[in-house]
Amino acid sequence: MLCNMQTVCSNKQILFNHLFKNNNNTRSSFKNCRFNGFMSSKKAHEVTVLNEISCLLYDTGYVTHFVDIGDGKGYLSSLLALNNQIQVLGIDSSHTKTQSSVHRTNLLERKWNGFIKDQTKRKMPENKKKTLYKQVTHFVTENTDFEKLVLDNLSSDTSKVGLLGLHTCGNLGASSIKIFIKNPKMSALCNVSCCYHFLTENDENNLEEYYFPLSKFLSEKNFKLGRNARMLAAQSLERILHKSEEPNTTNFYRAILQVFLKKHNFRHFNIGRIKSKCCSFEEYARTALKKTNLNISDNELRSMYELYEGDQNAFIAFYLLRCYLAPAIESLILLDRLMYLNENGIKESYLVQLFDPIMSPRCYGLVALKKIG
Ligand SMILES: C[S@@+](CC[C@H](N)C(=O)[O-])C[C@H]1O[C@@H](n2cnc3c(N)ncnc32)[C@H](O)[C@@H]1O
């Protein structure tokens, strides 16, 4: 599919060595930090890696500042500003998230020196506080005027924008790539996608703008994945193989319930996520069916379970086989994006494993560079 397979790197260090050959990164990492209460160990792992690559982009002059789209609570942006004194504009469509980021960053600023053992290195000058990281609420599209947003919110030299996105959900990952290509002042892209459930596919009637496929290569083939495949793409084979996410009985209960719903003509009933752990199929079904007015006896539920009980091993085998397809589907989505970057003349574009897949299953990043000014 790709003309140059070198653009797919299995390891971030290979990419860093290739892109930043002569840079001796002297920036401090967060290894000595205790972020207890401020982020989970998973998030700390992710922001540590993205902090490293962002600093390399900044120190080598590729970028003058960053825009973090889908900034959320500002886990990454706040650390880039506080630890490295780099300007960041965080944009999120959710006002609640923006407010939460402002609140969180204020708290983090106050506690900052306590997090850092070697305080002399990273102490933030008082006058710089609150000016380096700004948050705005805005629903980002390809038509967003980033230049204005940056000028309105950040100060000093903002000529080369680094576009960051950590776990960009829905269409935001693909949209980031279009935004990067379209904006002449954006010189670097680092994007890690999230789930693909809400990725809009080409429906052929072109009723809605679509974000898969992006590349001419797949578009010309009218390539389609469908919802089931997109949902499957977010399954973590690594976690399952690592036994931290064994196929559990809930999935089996859910399958039996589907047969039951079909029997009662509830074909499109949305169960949603059931948070509590259920000890039996009866308990699972009762919790799941709360929203319906189906009147079912325990006997009926029990006999339904007994009918399929013997198929559990076959179900688990099927579940695992299906999960083996997940990496292939995710690769296809990400390679399509890489291909699109290539087709649009962005030759310095790379797909690289950035995170530990057991710690953080959505672990692949698209990194791209443009030479400007
Ligand atoms: C999975 S969260 C990730 C948040 C953050 N980057 C992190 O790693 O914790 C994705 C975020 O993207 C935001 N988002 C989704 N689509 C967006 C859009 N078109 N414009 C701006 N924000 C968007 C959501 O509100 C959400 O906060």
The ligand as a Gaussian input file, in Angstrom:
#p B3LYP/6-31G(d) Opt

LIG

0 1
 C      -10.567000      11.195000      24.326000
 S      -10.573000      12.873000      24.781000
 C       -8.842000      13.179000      24.960000
 C       -8.555000      14.388000      25.812000
 C       -7.077000      14.696000      26.059000
 N       -6.354000      14.955000      24.854000
 C       -6.431000      13.585000      26.830000
 O       -5.579000      12.885000      26.288000
 O       -6.762000      13.416000      28.005000
 C      -10.970000      13.681000      23.272000
 C      -11.338000      15.149000      23.449000
 O      -11.553000      15.729000      22.166000
 C      -12.608000      16.663000      22.248000
 N      -13.120000      16.829000      20.878000
 C      -13.695000      15.899000      20.085000
 N      -13.992000      16.427000      18.871000
 C      -13.570000      17.711000      18.904000
 C      -13.563000      18.784000      17.960000
 N      -14.036000      18.624000      16.724000
 N      -13.057000      19.992000      18.329000
 C      -12.540000      20.154000      19.572000
 N      -12.513000      19.185000      20.510000
 C      -13.011000      17.980000      20.183000
 C      -13.572000      16.039000      23.245000
 O      -14.398000      17.007000      23.863000
 C      -12.609000      15.388000      24.238000
 O      -12.321000      16.236000      25.322000

